[in-house]
Amino acid sequence: MNMNENERTMTATHHHARSEKQQKNLLTRLKKIEGQIRGLERMVENDTYCPDILIQVSAVTSALNSFSKELLACHIKGCVTEDIREGREGTVEELVTVLQKVMK
């Protein structure tokens, strides 16, 4: 995967490890989403009625949004807060850039 210069810069900033509880919560959410995606696949394979599939797609979208909100909260409470305390002012600009990308 090719990353543009801006993405490369973001991944190079300081990362603070998530707590074990945060890691577990995020992975649990992803496993549930994975199960929902498999369910969607089965629905398509079984030629399920389109509106029923669309309702499930909406549920997956909602689950992904919830995952994103939780991950963003972890990032702000961990990496961003710590970087600000350590005087890394570029972190705020990075957060703004990330928010602009995810809120398209």
N, C-alpha and C positions, 0 to 999 in steps of 0.2 A: 504494500500500500504506500503510495506516495503522499507525503505530507507537505503542505506548503510551508513557507517560512514562519508564518504566524502560528500554525499548529505546532511546529517544532519548538518554538520559543515557549509555548504554554507547557509542553510536557517537560521542559527542562527546568521549570521553576521548582522550588522546594516542596517536597511532598512529606506530609506528616502521616505516619501510620494510623489507620483506623483502629478503634478499639475492637476487641474480640466480639463484643456485643454488636457493634455497628456492622462489622464484617458478616456476622451470622444473620442479622436482619436483612441486609442487602442480598445475600446469597439465597435466603429463604424466599424473598420476593421474586428473584430471578427464576428460581426453580418452579414457582407457581406459574409464572408467565410462560416458561418453557412448556409446562403441562397444558396451558391454555392454547398455545400455538399448535401443539400436537393434536389437541381437540379440533382446532380449526382445520387442520390437514385431513383428519378423519371425516369431518363434515363435508369437505369438498370431494374426497374420494367416494363418499356415500351419496353424493349428489343431493345433499340436504337443500331444502328450500332457501333461496337466497336471503330473504329477510332474517331468517334464523341465524345464518352465517354472519350477516351484518351486525346483528345484536352482539354476537360473540366477539367480533372485531372491535366493537365499541368497548367491550369489557377489557380486552387486551390493551387497547389504547389507554384506558383509565388506569390499568395496573402499571403500565410503563410510565405514565405521568406521575403516579404515586412513588414509584421507584426513583424517578428523577428528582422529585421534591426531597425525598429522604437523603439522597446522595448529595444534593446541593446544600442541605442543612448541615450534613457532616463536613462538607468542604468549608463552609463559612465558619462553623464553630471550631474547626480544627485548623486547617491550613491557613485560611485567610486571617483568622484572629491571631494566630501565632506569628505569621509573617508581619502583620501590622505592629505587634509588640516588639518585634526584632528590627523594625524600621525599614522593612522592604515595601516601599510605597508602590512599586510596580504591581503588586498583588491586587490592588483595588482596580487598576486598569485592566488586568487580566480577567477579573471577575466580571467587569462591565462587558468585555468582549465575549466572554462565555455566555452571559445572559442574553446578549444581542443575538448570538447564534442559536440558542435553544428556544428563544421566544419568537422565531420567525413565523 
